[in-house]
Amino acid sequence: MGEEECILNNILNSQWD
C-alpha cells in the first residue's frame, strides 16, 4: 500500500463523514 492512497482515502472519508 502507498501513503498517497492512505491520504486520499482520509480526505474522502472526511467528506463522507
Biopython code that builds the backbone (N, CA, C, O; Angstrom):
import numpy as np
from Bio.PDB.StructureBuilder import StructureBuilder

atoms = [
    (1, "MET", "N", (0.846, -1.204, 0.000)),
    (1, "MET", "CA", (0.000, 0.000, 0.000)),
    (1, "MET", "C", (0.884, 1.259, 0.000)),
    (1, "MET", "O", (2.042, 1.222, 0.418)),
    (2, "GLY", "N", (0.309, 2.374, -0.481)),
    (2, "GLY", "CA", (1.082, 3.610, -0.541)),
    (2, "GLY", "C", (0.533, 4.665, 0.402)),
    (2, "GLY", "O", (-0.645, 4.648, 0.757)),
    (3, "GLU", "N", (1.389, 5.569, 0.797)),
    (3, "GLU", "CA", (0.963, 6.640, 1.714)),
    (3, "GLU", "C", (-0.020, 7.578, 1.020)),
    (3, "GLU", "O", (-0.992, 8.034, 1.622)),
    (4, "GLU", "N", (0.249, 7.860, -0.261)),
    (4, "GLU", "CA", (-0.620, 8.779, -1.005)),
    (4, "GLU", "C", (-2.053, 8.253, -1.005)),
    (4, "GLU", "O", (-2.998, 9.017, -0.808)),
    (5, "GLU", "N", (-2.214, 6.945, -1.227)),
    (5, "GLU", "CA", (-3.548, 6.361, -1.258)),
    (5, "GLU", "C", (-4.218, 6.507, 0.104)),
    (5, "GLU", "O", (-5.420, 6.756, 0.194)),
    (6, "CYS", "N", (-3.434, 6.349, 1.152)),
    (6, "CYS", "CA", (-3.962, 6.476, 2.511)),
    (6, "CYS", "C", (-4.449, 7.908, 2.745)),
    (6, "CYS", "O", (-5.510, 8.121, 3.332)),
    (7, "ILE", "N", (-3.673, 8.874, 2.287)),
    (7, "ILE", "CA", (-4.046, 10.286, 2.470)),
    (7, "ILE", "C", (-5.331, 10.579, 1.703)),
    (7, "ILE", "O", (-6.257, 11.192, 2.235)),
    (8, "LEU", "N", (-5.379, 10.133, 0.438)),
    (8, "LEU", "CA", (-6.571, 10.373, -0.382)),
    (8, "LEU", "C", (-7.781, 9.741, 0.291)),
    (8, "LEU", "O", (-8.848, 10.351, 0.357)),
    (9, "ASN", "N", (-7.618, 8.522, 0.788)),
    (9, "ASN", "CA", (-8.722, 7.844, 1.473)),
    (9, "ASN", "C", (-9.172, 8.648, 2.677)),
    (9, "ASN", "O", (-10.368, 8.730, 2.956)),
    (10, "ASN", "N", (-8.235, 9.237, 3.390)),
    (10, "ASN", "CA", (-8.565, 10.033, 4.576)),
    (10, "ASN", "C", (-9.411, 11.239, 4.188)),
    (10, "ASN", "O", (-10.374, 11.572, 4.879)),
    (11, "ILE", "N", (-9.055, 11.892, 3.089)),
    (11, "ILE", "CA", (-9.800, 13.068, 2.624)),
    (11, "ILE", "C", (-11.217, 12.659, 2.246)),
    (11, "ILE", "O", (-12.187, 13.297, 2.654)),
    (12, "LEU", "N", (-11.328, 11.589, 1.460)),
    (12, "LEU", "CA", (-12.645, 11.127, 1.031)),
    (12, "LEU", "C", (-13.487, 10.750, 2.244)),
    (12, "LEU", "O", (-14.671, 11.083, 2.309)),
    (13, "ASN", "N", (-12.882, 10.059, 3.201)),
    (13, "ASN", "CA", (-13.598, 9.656, 4.414)),
    (13, "ASN", "C", (-14.126, 10.878, 5.152)),
    (13, "ASN", "O", (-15.230, 10.847, 5.695)),
    (14, "SER", "N", (-13.355, 11.940, 5.176)),
    (14, "SER", "CA", (-13.770, 13.152, 5.869)),
    (14, "SER", "C", (-14.980, 13.770, 5.176)),
    (14, "SER", "O", (-15.877, 14.296, 5.837)),
    (15, "GLN", "N", (-15.006, 13.707, 3.848)),
    (15, "GLN", "CA", (-16.122, 14.282, 3.091)),
    (15, "GLN", "C", (-17.394, 13.486, 3.338)),
    (15, "GLN", "O", (-18.474, 14.061, 3.480)),
    (16, "TRP", "N", (-17.270, 12.161, 3.390)),
    (16, "TRP", "CA", (-18.471, 11.335, 3.583)),
    (16, "TRP", "C", (-18.977, 11.421, 5.027)),
    (16, "TRP", "O", (-20.163, 11.222, 5.293)),
    (17, "ASP", "N", (-18.068, 11.718, 5.944)),
    (17, "ASP", "CA", (-18.458, 11.752, 7.355)),
    (17, "ASP", "C", (-19.437, 12.900, 7.596)),
    (17, "ASP", "O", (-19.888, 13.101, 8.723)),
]
sb = StructureBuilder()
sb.init_structure("model")
sb.init_model(0)
sb.init_chain("A")
sb.init_seg("    ")
for serial, (resi, resn, name, xyz) in enumerate(atoms, 1):
    if name == "N":
        sb.init_residue(resn, " ", resi, " ")
    sb.init_atom(name, np.array(xyz, "f"), 0.0, 1.0, " ", f" {name:<3s}", serial, name[0])
structure = sb.get_structure()
